[in-house]
Structure formats: C-alpha cells, structure tokens
C-alpha cells in the first residue's frame, strides 16, 4: 500500500490540478462532492486531509466507500475533532487506527482533543488492532478527562488512570489498589510494586540495557542496588544515571557530590539533600559545568552567592543571577548578559498557573532572563503584555509573541522580522498576525519575509505576478494562489508542472475554468 508521499509523487499534472481545486476556498461544495466521488486517490487525500470541509462534504466523507479516503479525514488537523469523532465506529480497523493516532502536528503543538465520550468509547470498544498506547492517542485526550480518569465510573477508563501512579494522591492510590474491578486492581498493584525497593532489586537486569537504565533513573532503589552502582557499576555512566533518581538516599547524594566524574557532580549539584559542606565544595568545583549546576541550588547561602556572582565563567554568573535569594540590586551588580542565540519558541501552558504576584515580579524585573520567564506565560495580564511587547530584549518580545494568545499584531510582525531562530515559522500562524501592510515586504532579501506579501489582499497585481517568478519555490507557490494574480499569468501557471497545483487553488479562478477542469478530469484548463 503506497504511503501518502508516494501517492503524491505518482500524481500526474491533471491530478495535481484537481488537487489544487480541492484546496480552493472559492470552490463550491458541489464541486468538492464531485471530486470526492470521482477524482483519483491523491485528490481525495488532499481534500480530506489538508483543509476544513463544509458539513455536506463531511457527511459524504464519513460515508465514503473507500477506507483510505476516510482514513485521511481521520487525521485531518483542520477538521473539528467532533467531525473526526464520527469515524469512531468505522467498520475498517485502519480508519479507527488513524483516528487513534490523530493529526500529525509538530512538537510542541498538540492536536485539538477529541470529545471525552469519543475517547471513552475508544478505550472501551477497541480491541488491540488500534494503537491506543500511542502518543497521538494520549495527546487527543482533554486535560479534564485525564484528571478524571483515576476515579472514572467506567472501569476500563480507571485502568488508564492508574498510569501516572507517582503523581496520584495516597488516597487515590489506596482506592485503586482496592478497586472492585480486577483489571484496575491488578494494574495498580503492578505499578505499586515499583515503589518497593526490594521488588525493584529482584527485577533489575544485571547487564546494561534500557530496562536497567530506566530502573536506575526512575524507580525506588534499595541500599544494595545503590551501593552496587557506586562501587561496581555495570556501566561507567551509571553513577551519573542514579544521580538523577529522585529516590536516592541522602548519604548517596553526599558520596556522589565528591565523585571524580564531573558529569556526576554536575547532576548532583542541585539536589536539596546536599549538606552545606558538599554544596560549598561544588560551588568551588574546578569544572564550570558543575558550578553552573550548583548555581541553581535553591538553598545557596550569601557567601556561595557572592562567590558564584564573581565566577570567571560567564555562564555560571548568568545562572546565579536569577537565583530567587538575590535582590534586584544584587542581580544588577552581576556581570552577565542574556544570550540571544537560544530558542525563543512555544511553551505549553502550565498545568497550574503561576502565582500572580510572582509573575508580576518577574515581568517587572530588571533582569531579561526573568522577564523572558514571565513572557512565556499564557495568562500574563494585559498591562504586562503591553509592557513586554515593547521590551528592549529580543528574547522577551519573541517569547511573548510565541506564547500569549493576545500578542499584538505589531509585535508578531516585528518578531518575525527580527528573529531567525527555531520556530520562527510559527509566528505567521498566530491568530493576530497581520494580513495587511505586508505588500511592502515583497522586495525583502529574505524569502521567508517576501512570502508574507501573499497574505496581503492589497498586494498589487504586478507585484504578485513578479513574485510567481521569484527564485524561491515557496514564494512562487504562495503567490500563485493570490487572488490578485493577473488572469493571463494564472492561465500560464495552470500549465506549469511546478505551480499548477497552487494555481488551481487560486480563489480568482473563473467558474468556467473550474467546471472545465472537473469535467475533463484536470486535462483541459482552457
């Protein structure tokens, strides 16, 4: 069975024209229905997967006889999740599997969640052919459903709720261990065993493997296991591994603080169990990576803070400069600069919003790293949004643009023009990104900026035509869809193997041309 990429690669020019029509926002529902009924698979793939659809077309897709066509709609990120949920009882397991996997979105984005009752039905009726354990299925659950799972009235859902065992309250864990349903109770008992150091020791693989690493990193460890790793590790990196284990006993933390491997000391330097003597030693460690980690320790004393603030390594000084024990005046006295070569991208909303007073304190701080921390918060109040939108630090401005739902249009455009790092491409997709005033950028040296002219309805026809001959293929394709493209050039592009697909999606395409393309199966655009 060909993959979607192979389906598109094999599509000929007439098929690509019809696929362009399938994306054309001006094409009527009756044309879309004809494409759905008669067009090749590549056209149905684009139609069902790559755009939102009118209600009548959704009805036809759900009832379409071809399972692959329905499967493309099951992963459509543009469709309302309630529309995709109509496929929950599809007779073909591959369609149900596609619905389970959900739309493919780039991290850190998540698809919109399916309705809770749909997810519950999938949990209770799917029998193993559908990949319920996939990340895509988890990402399609609402946060409200996930929170309710451990106490859900349906036993199969409660069994799923056992999964985040470590984050459940003692009361909830006790209830699950005594659950009236055998499968829930057995699952709870399985996970509870991982908190028993003796049982964990009994199943610890003797040789290096993924299972052993997982246990040393995350599970409750017995004194014998810890001692074995400290004195005779199965792998040289195992001491660094257990340094991150949250169940590590205080005496082991102290021993690791003096480990000859700087990687181990770096990982142990932030542990709260450290005694003052070990903490002071790590603050003065010869390895700067260790000192950087030590600078983040929550219990640093005044002498340690002063030593780190004067550290010869600029990254150490930067790390300690945001320590919560410092005053604004003390921060200002530290010689450090906020780096501009970092990723200023999207950060998912916190499960628990920050305290308003703490958030305001960071937003008003003189330290750009603290203002950047505030700029990531989706719930930042309007007055602070306005203030940080004019901040003199690029990182603050871009993080605000990337994360706040009400980021101003001027900020979004400015951030796109000034920031060229990771996730820059997300900015034009933000709801408030401007659609006018962009034609002036048509001559910009950066093709990612030039292409913004395609969003502006006032871009002059001559400019649109010129940009369809741009050296950058992305610019050419975007401007081929602009409604101000002169008719003669639009006709030329319908015959262009590269741009025919984009040209057929142009909303200025005349109805007569649309009808002719459908009638001739894409072979006669004029």
N, C-alpha and C positions, 0 to 999 in steps of 0.2 A: 504494500500500500504506500503510495507516494506521500512524502511529507508536504506540508504547506509550501515550503521553499521550492520543492521540486514541482509542485503543481503550478506555481507562478513561473518558474523557469521554462516550463514546457508550453506556456500560453503563447499563442501566435498574436500577431498585430490586431486582427479583428477582435479576438478575445480580450485583449488589453483595452481596446476602445470601449467594449461593453462593460468592462470592469470599472472604467472611468465613469461611465454613465451611472453605475451602481452607487458611486460616491457623490454624484452631482446633487447639490442641495435643492436645485430648482426642478429636478425631475419629479413628475407626479407619482403618487402611489400606484396608479395603474401600470405605469412603465416598470416600476420596481417589481410588481407582481408578475409581469411578463418575463422579466429577467430571471426571477426566481423559478418560474415554471419551465423556461425553455433554454436558458443560457448554459454554457459549459461550467464545469465544476469550479474553475478559477474565478469566474464571475460570481457564482453563488458564495464562494469563500469570502471574497471582498465585501459583498453585500451583507452577509450575515455576521461577519466578524469585525468589520472596520468602521462602522458608523451606527448611529442610533436610527431606529426604524419607526415608521408610523404604525399605529395599532393594528391596522388591517394587514400590514405586511408581517408583523409579529405573529398574528393568528395563522397566517399561511406558512410561516417558517416552522412553527411548532407542529403543524400538521403535515409538513413536507414528507414525502415517502422516502427520501434519501437520508440515511443516518448521518453521513458525513456533513451534509448541509445543516442538519440540526445540531451536530456537534460543534460546528463553527460558531453558531449562535450561543452555545453553552459557555463559551469563553470570551464573549464579546464584552470588552471593558466599557463600552459606550452605552450598552443597554441597561435599563433599570433592573436591579437584581430581582425584583418581583417578576419581571418578564422572563428572565432566565430560569427562575424557580419553577416555571410551568413545565419544565422538562424533567422535574424530579422523579416522575414515574414513567419516563420514556421506556418503551419496550426494548430498546437496544442498550446493552450494557456499556458500549463505548461512549454513547451520549451521556449516560449517567456518570461515567468516569471523567469525561471532560467537565461536566458540571461540578464534580467534586474537586478537580484541580483548579478550576476557576480561571479568570483572566490572568494573563501574564503581565505583571507590572514590574517596573524597575525598582529595586530597593533604593531608598527606604519606603517607597509608596506601598500602600496596601489596597486591594480591591475593595469596593463597597460591600458590606456584609449582606449575605442572603437573609431573607426573613427568618426569624428564630424558628417558626414552626416548620419551615423547609429543612433546616439543619437537623431538627429533632427527627423529622421523618427519615432523613438520610441515615441517621445513626441507628434508627430502629428497624429499617427495612433493607438496607444494603447488606449484601452477604459476603463480601470479600473480593469480588471482582473489581469493585470500585475502590480506589486508593484513599480510604478515609484517613489513613495516617499521614497523608501528605501535608507539607507545609501550606500548600494552597488551600486545603480544606480548613485548617485552623485559621488562616487569615480571613476566611469568609464568615467567621463567627463574630457576632457582635460582642462587645465587651460585657454588655448586660447579661447575655446568655452564658458567657464563660464564668462570670461571677456567680451565677445561679446554679451552675452545674452540680456542685457537691451536694446540694440539698434539693435537686430537681425531683418532681414527683415520678418521673419515668426512670426506672432502674438503669436502663442502658445509658441514659444521659449521666446519671450519677457516676457510673463507672468511668466515664470520660472525665468527670470532675475530680476523680481521685488523682489524676495525673500530676498536677502541681502540688504534690504532697507536702513538700517542705514549706510552702507558703500558707498552708491551711492552719487555722487555729487548733489548739489542743482539743477543744470541744468538738470541732467538726471532724477531726481525725478519729476521735473516740466514737463518734456517731457512725462513721463509715466502717470502722472495724467491727461494729455491732449491727451493721445494716441487715435487714431481713432478706435481702437478695444475695444468693450465694456468690454470684459473679462479682458483685460490688465488694462484698466482704473479702473474697479471695484476692482481688486486685489490691485492696487496701493493705492486706496482710503482706503481700509481695513487696510493696513499697516500704512498709514499716520496717521490714527486715533490714533494709539498707541503713537504718539508723542504729542497728545493733552491731557494734564493733566486732564482736566475736563471730557473728554470722558473716560479716563482710570479710573477715580474715579467712574464713573457711572457703570462700569462693574466689579469693584473689589469685589470678593466674600467676604462676611462678616466673614466667618469662615476659619480656617487653611485648606489649600488644595494645591495641586501642582499648580493650576492656580493662587492662591493668591501669592504663593512664587515667581512664575515667574514674576508677575507684580511688586512685591516689589523689585525684584533683577534687572530687566532689563528695565522697562518701565518708561515713564515720569510721575512723581508723583506730585500731587497738594500739596499746603501748608497744606490743611486739612488732606490729607492722611498721610503726614509726621508727622504732629502734633499728629494724632491719634496713629500712631505706637510708637512715643516717649513717649506718656503719658498713653495710654491704649492699648497696643499691644494685638492682638488676640492670640498670642503665645509668650512665653518668648524669643524665638530666633529671633524674627522679627527685633529687633534693629540691631542685627548682620547682618541680611539679607540686610537691606537697607543701611548699611554701605558700601556695595559693589556697590550700584547703582550709575552709572556714572552721573545721572541727579540730584543727591542730592544737594540742595542749600547750599551755604557756611555757613549760620547760623546753619543749621542742622549738618553739619560736625563739627563745633565748639562745639555744645552741646554733640555730641557723643564722642568727644575726652575726655570728663570728665565722661563718662558713668561708673557706678560701675562694669559692667561686663567686665573683661579683654579681653574676646573674641571680644567684640565690639571695644574696644580701639585698639586691635591688627589690626583689619580690617581697622580702620580709620587712622592708624598711617602713612600710605604712601600717603594720599590724599594731592594733591597740594594746595587745598583750605585752609589748616590749617594756622592759623596765627602764628607768631613766639612764642607767649606765650604758646599756646597749644602744639606746636611742642616741645618746651623745656620741658614741663611737661611730654610728652610721652617719651622723651629721658631719663628722670629720673624716669620713671614709676617703681613701685616695681615688676611688673611681667616681667620676662625676655622675654617671648614671645612678649610682646608689644614692648620692647626695640629692639628686633630683627627686627620687622617690621619697627620701627622708623628709624633704621639704614639704611634703603633702601630709605628714603625720598630724593628726588632729590635736595632739597634746604637747606640741613643742613649747618649751619654756622661753623666757626672754633672752637668755644667753644663746640658746640654739637659734632663735630667730635672728639675732644680730649677726651671728656667725654666717648663717646662710645668706643673709641680705648683703654681706660683703664678699661672698664667694667669688673666686676668679672665673667660674663658669657662668656665662650669661643665662643659660637655660635653668641653672639652679636658682639664680636670682629671680628669674621670671616666675618659677614655680612657687617660691616662698612669698612673692609679692602679693599673692591673692589669699594668703593664709587668713582665716577668719579672726585670729587673735590680733591682727595688726589694725591700727587706726589708719584713716585716710592720709594723715600727715606722715606716718611711718611708711606707707606704701609709696608716697610721692618721693621719699628720700632714697628709694632703691633705684639703682642704675639698671634699668631694663627696658626693653622695647617689645611691644606686642607684635609678633611675626605676621607678615602679610602673605606668606606662602602656604597657608593652611587651607583646608577645605571649609568653605563657608556655604554649607548646604542645608538641606531639610533635616529637622529633628522631630521625630514623632512626639505627639503630645504626651506629657507625663500622666501616669495613671492618677496621681494625686497632685493637684495644683500646688504651686509654691505658696508660702505664706505671703500675703500682700505686702507686709512691711519689709520682709527680706528682699522681695522682688524690687520694690521701690528703692531700697538702699543700694542694690547693685546697679540699677538703671541710672541713679544719680551719682554713682561713684566717679572719681577722677581717673580710675584705672580702666583702660579699654577692655581688658580681659573680663572684668566683672560686668561691664556694660554689654559685652558680647554674650555673656551668660544670660543676662536679662532679655536680650533681643531675641533669643531662641524661644521664649515663652509665648505660646499661642494666646494666652489670656492677658497679655500686657494691656493695661488700661489705655484709653485713647490719648490722654495727655502725655503719657510716656512714649506712645507710638509716635506722636508728633515731634517730641523732643529727640528721640533716637533717629528718626528719619533724617534729621539734619546733623547728625553726629559727624565729627571730623575724622572718625576711624572707619576705613573701608569695611573691615570685618563686621562692625556693629551694623552698618547700613545694610550690607548684603544679607546677614543673618536675619535681620528684621524683615527684609523683603522676601526671603525664602520661607519664613515660618508664620508670620502673622496673617490671619485671614483678611484683615483690613489694611494691609500695607498700601500706602498711597500710590497712585499711578505714576507720579513723577519719580518716586523712589524706585519703583520697579524698573522703569526705563533707565534711570541713572545707574542702577546696579548692573544691569545687563551691559551697558556701555563700558563700565569701568572694571568689571570683574570678568576674568577669563579663565577661572579655575573650574574645578569639578562642580557638576550640577548647574552650570550656568544655563544650560538648555531648559531648565525647569521654569525659569523666570517668565518667559513669554506665555507660559501656560497658566500663570497665576490669574485669578478672576479679574483683578483690577488693572491688568496690563493694558496700556493704552492702545487704541486702534486708529487714532487719528494723529496727525502731525508726524507721521513716520516716513512720508514720502521724501523728506529732506535727507534721509539717510541712504538714498538709492546709490549715491556715489561713494559710499564709505569703503575704505580699503579692506575691511573685514567682511567676508561673505556672510557670516552669521548675523551681521548688522544689516547689510544690504537687503537680506531676505525679509527684514521687517517691513519693507515697503509693500510687500504682498498683503499685509494686514490692513493697510490704509485704503479706504474706499475712494480717497481723493487723489491717489497716485495717477498722474497724467498718462493718457494712453500711449504717448510716445515713449515715456519712461518705462512703462510696462513692457512695451514691445522690445525696447533695448535690452531689458533685463532677461528676456527669454533667450537672448544670445550671450548671456553672461558666461564667463569661463567656469563658474562653479555650477555643477549639476543640480545642487539643492536649490540655488537661486533660480535657475531656469525652470525647474519643475514647479516651484511655488508660484512664480509669476505667470506660468502657463494657465493657472487656474483663476487668475484675476479677472473680474468681470469687465474691467476697462480695456482689456486686450482688444486691439482693432480686429474687425471681422476677417480681414484678409489674412492676418497673421494667425488667427485661430484656425482658419481653414488649412493653412500650411502645416500647422503643428499636428493636426489630426492625421496627417500622412507621415509624420516624423516617428520613426520606430522608438526613439527615446522618450518623446514627450506626448505621444498620442494619448496615453493613459491619463496624464494630467490634464490635457486639453479637453478630453471628453468629460471631465469633472467640472469644467468651467460653467458657472451658472448662466453666462451670457449665450450659451449655445442655443440656437434657434430651435423651436419645437419641431419644425420640419426636418432639421438635421437629426434630431433625436429619434423621431419616428423612422427616418430612413435607416439609421444605424440599427435600430431594433429589427426592422423588417428584413434587412439584408444580413442579419447576424454579424454586424460590425464591419461588413466588407465594403460598403459604399457610403463614405461620409459626405459626398457631394453629388 
